[in-house]
């Protein structure tokens, strides 16, 4: 019985243990590397961005669905990137060309710089300015 209790205690510690949170990422100018799957999502665009779906344009955005959630550390000295954001699971990919559609639903590793959203065209709280696609199957 004592052996069973010891096994249960150890098992409980292992199941209850979680990996330590990764160090927060930084905004631009730091280049970061993220991995995940690219999807193309549809959103309401101008003029009302969803306020009047009948007349709003439908726009598409490339979104990186991350393998693991990340957080980004804000810089209080920066006007645009002062806000910290945690538990980020999706990142809008900025400046990707039409060839991104060939990469949709594929696992990729991308390098670029992060910035905080500031317009209605930005589809996630944090976006990535893509510098290069590091790998793709």
Number of C-alpha atoms within 10 A of each C-alpha: 6 7 8 8 10 11 12 12 12 11 12 11 11 10 9 8 9 8 5 6 9 10 10 14 20 19 26 15 10 10 16 17 15 19 19 20 18 25 19 16 12 11 16 20 19 17 12 14 17 15 12 13 14 9 14 16 16 13 13 14 17 23 23 26 20 19 14 13 13 18 18 21 16 20 14 11 8 10 9 14 21 15 17 18 16 14 10 16 16 23 22 25 23 19 11 15 8 8 8 13 13 9 16 16 14 13 18 20 19 22 18 22 20 25 22 21 17 13 7 12 14 16 21 17 17 24 23 27 18 19 16 12 14 12 11 12 7
